[in-house]
């Protein structure tokens, strides 16, 4: 799949292809991991290009071609992410920020498609989603590398804490990633009550380090 993000016809073909795949989970699952990752990257670049094409007037006029293209890509991204959530349940612990709970951040994943998005963080989140589509061992290694980059935010580290608790039964690794997550900017999105109730972290509750983390997070002034 070759797409020139500067060509509107190519962008349209990309959108049509991904929309078809999003409606047909069988077709999507048959694609090679490299092609899934490439599709996610192309969608991201197309969105960035559409954003770059927006003038100040376009941003105020929803009927302008560039504004319409950006809105279409944003809607497509949302559908694609929802499809990933449905079809990749085996890896759901690694992409848990797609869940409908207090730490749902689907919006953050495609802020790259909005005028005021933070491109670096958005690229990191899209990259995390693409990595989650790769074979387990390879994807996990890359996700851990990505999580060390502060631009990935708190969500990727938090997901790894859940992963090591549930899938590997490695409390020390889980606590390490949780500690990292709670130092990242934006972690106030995570409700302190949810941190205490999250069933994915239940095995950590008896640990003193977890109790200290939970108590310190709950007493933060920015906590709502």
C-alpha positions as CSV (number, residue, x, y, z in Angstrom):
1,X,0.0,0.0,0.0
2,X,1.7,3.2,-1.2
3,X,0.1,6.5,-0.3
4,X,1.2,10.0,-1.1
5,X,-0.2,12.1,1.7
6,X,0.1,15.2,-0.5
7,X,-2.3,13.7,-3.1
8,X,-6.0,13.9,-2.2
9,X,-6.8,10.9,-4.4
10,X,-4.2,8.8,-2.6
11,X,-5.5,9.9,0.8
12,X,-9.1,9.0,-0.3
13,X,-8.0,5.5,-1.4
14,X,-6.3,5.0,1.9
15,X,-9.4,6.1,3.8
16,X,-11.6,3.8,1.7
17,X,-9.2,0.8,2.2
18,X,-9.0,1.2,5.9
19,X,-12.8,1.8,6.2
20,X,-13.4,-1.5,4.4
21,X,-10.9,-3.3,6.7
22,X,-12.5,-1.8,9.7
23,X,-15.9,-3.3,8.7
24,X,-14.4,-6.7,8.0
25,X,-12.4,-8.1,10.9
26,X,-11.5,-11.2,8.8
27,X,-9.8,-9.2,6.1
28,X,-8.0,-7.1,8.7
29,X,-6.7,-10.1,10.7
30,X,-5.3,-11.7,7.5
31,X,-3.1,-8.8,6.8
32,X,0.6,-9.2,7.6
33,X,1.7,-7.4,10.8
34,X,4.0,-5.1,8.8
35,X,1.1,-4.0,6.6
36,X,-1.1,-3.2,9.6
37,X,1.6,-1.1,11.1
38,X,2.2,0.6,7.7
39,X,-1.5,1.4,7.4
40,X,-1.5,3.0,10.9
41,X,1.5,5.1,10.0
42,X,0.1,6.2,6.7
43,X,-3.1,7.2,8.4
44,X,-1.2,9.3,10.9
45,X,0.9,11.0,8.1
46,X,-2.2,11.7,6.1
47,X,-3.8,13.4,9.1
48,X,-0.7,15.5,9.7
49,X,-0.7,16.6,6.1
50,X,-4.4,17.6,6.3
51,X,-3.6,19.5,9.4
52,X,-0.7,21.3,7.7
53,X,-3.0,22.2,4.8
54,X,-5.4,24.0,7.1
55,X,-5.3,27.8,7.0
56,X,-6.7,30.0,9.8
57,X,-9.9,30.5,7.7
58,X,-10.2,26.8,7.0
59,X,-10.1,26.1,10.8
60,X,-13.1,28.3,11.3
61,X,-15.0,27.0,8.2
62,X,-16.1,23.4,8.6
63,X,-17.1,23.3,4.9
64,X,-13.5,24.1,3.7
65,X,-12.0,21.1,1.8
66,X,-9.0,20.7,4.2
67,X,-11.3,20.9,7.3
68,X,-13.6,18.3,5.8
69,X,-10.7,16.0,5.0
70,X,-9.4,16.3,8.5
71,X,-12.8,15.6,10.0
72,X,-13.1,12.5,7.8
73,X,-9.7,11.2,8.8
74,X,-10.5,11.8,12.4
75,X,-13.7,9.8,12.2
76,X,-11.9,7.1,10.3
77,X,-9.2,6.9,13.0
78,X,-11.8,6.5,15.6
79,X,-13.5,3.6,13.7
80,X,-10.1,1.9,13.1
81,X,-9.2,2.1,16.8
82,X,-12.5,0.7,17.8
83,X,-12.0,-2.2,15.3
84,X,-8.5,-2.8,16.8
85,X,-10.1,-3.0,20.2
86,X,-12.6,-5.6,19.0
87,X,-10.2,-7.8,17.0
88,X,-7.1,-7.8,19.2
89,X,-8.6,-9.0,22.5
90,X,-5.7,-11.3,23.0
91,X,-3.4,-8.3,23.3
92,X,-6.0,-6.1,25.0
93,X,-3.9,-5.8,28.2
94,X,-1.2,-4.0,26.1
95,X,-3.7,-1.5,24.6
96,X,-5.9,-1.1,27.6
97,X,-6.3,2.6,27.1
98,X,-8.9,1.7,24.5
99,X,-11.3,0.6,27.3
100,X,-14.3,2.6,28.3
101,X,-13.2,3.4,31.9
102,X,-11.7,6.3,33.8
103,X,-8.4,5.9,32.0
104,X,-9.9,5.8,28.5
105,X,-7.7,7.9,26.2
106,X,-8.9,7.2,22.7
107,X,-9.1,10.9,22.3
108,X,-5.4,11.2,23.0
109,X,-4.5,8.6,20.4
110,X,-5.9,10.7,17.5
111,X,-5.2,14.2,18.8
112,X,-2.8,14.3,15.9
113,X,-5.8,14.8,13.7
114,X,-7.0,17.9,15.6
115,X,-5.8,21.5,15.2
116,X,-4.5,21.7,18.8
117,X,-3.1,18.2,19.1
118,X,0.4,17.5,20.4
119,X,2.0,15.7,17.4
120,X,5.0,14.1,19.3
121,X,2.8,12.5,21.9
122,X,0.2,11.5,19.4
123,X,2.8,9.9,17.1
124,X,4.0,7.9,20.1
125,X,0.5,6.6,20.9
126,X,-0.2,5.7,17.3
127,X,3.1,3.9,17.2
128,X,2.2,2.0,20.4
129,X,-1.0,0.8,18.7
130,X,0.9,-0.3,15.6
131,X,3.4,-2.2,17.8
132,X,0.6,-4.0,19.5
133,X,-0.3,-5.5,16.2
134,X,3.0,-7.3,15.9
135,X,3.9,-10.8,17.1
136,X,3.8,-10.9,20.9
137,X,7.5,-11.1,21.8
138,X,8.7,-8.6,19.2
139,X,5.9,-6.2,20.0
140,X,6.4,-6.4,23.7
141,X,10.1,-5.6,23.3
142,X,9.4,-2.6,21.2
143,X,6.6,-1.4,23.5
144,X,9.0,-1.5,26.5
145,X,11.5,0.6,24.5
146,X,8.7,3.0,23.6
147,X,7.5,3.3,27.2
148,X,10.9,4.6,28.3
149,X,10.3,7.6,26.0
150,X,8.4,10.3,28.1
151,X,6.5,11.3,24.9
152,X,4.5,8.0,25.2
153,X,2.8,9.5,28.2
154,X,1.7,7.5,31.3
155,X,-0.7,5.1,29.5
156,X,1.9,2.8,27.9
157,X,3.7,2.3,31.2
158,X,0.4,1.7,33.0
159,X,-0.5,-0.9,30.5
160,X,2.8,-2.6,31.0
161,X,2.1,-2.7,34.7
162,X,-1.2,-4.4,34.0
163,X,0.4,-6.8,31.6
164,X,3.1,-7.9,34.0
165,X,0.6,-8.3,36.8
166,X,-1.9,-10.4,34.8
167,X,0.2,-12.2,32.1
168,X,3.6,-12.7,33.7
169,X,2.8,-12.6,37.4
170,X,5.8,-10.4,37.9
171,X,5.0,-8.0,40.7
172,X,8.4,-6.3,40.7
173,X,8.3,-5.5,37.0
174,X,4.7,-4.3,37.4
175,X,5.5,-2.0,40.3
176,X,8.4,-0.6,38.4
177,X,6.3,0.3,35.4
178,X,3.5,1.7,37.6
179,X,6.0,3.9,39.5
180,X,7.2,5.2,36.1
181,X,3.6,5.8,34.9
182,X,2.8,7.9,38.0
183,X,5.7,10.3,37.3
184,X,4.6,11.1,33.7
185,X,2.8,14.3,32.7
186,X,-1.0,13.9,32.3
187,X,-1.3,11.1,34.8
188,X,-4.0,13.2,36.6
189,X,-6.3,11.8,33.9
190,X,-6.1,8.6,36.0
191,X,-8.7,8.7,38.8
192,X,-7.1,7.8,42.1
193,X,-10.2,5.7,43.0
194,X,-9.6,3.6,39.9
195,X,-6.0,3.0,40.7
196,X,-7.2,1.4,44.0
197,X,-10.0,-0.6,42.3
198,X,-8.4,-1.6,39.0
199,X,-8.9,-5.4,38.9
200,X,-5.8,-5.8,36.7
201,X,-3.6,-4.6,39.6
202,X,-5.4,-6.6,42.3
203,X,-2.5,-8.9,42.8
204,X,-0.3,-5.9,43.8
205,X,-2.6,-4.7,46.6
206,X,-0.8,-6.6,49.4
207,X,2.5,-5.1,48.4
208,X,3.8,-2.2,50.6
209,X,5.2,-0.4,47.5
210,X,1.8,-0.5,45.9
211,X,0.1,0.9,49.0
212,X,2.6,3.7,49.2
213,X,2.0,4.5,45.5
214,X,-1.8,4.4,45.9
215,X,-1.7,6.7,49.0
216,X,0.7,9.2,47.5
217,X,-1.3,9.4,44.3
218,X,-4.6,9.8,46.1
219,X,-3.3,12.8,48.1
220,X,-2.1,14.8,45.1
221,X,-3.7,18.3,44.9
222,X,-4.5,17.9,41.2
223,X,-6.5,14.7,41.9
224,X,-10.2,15.1,41.3
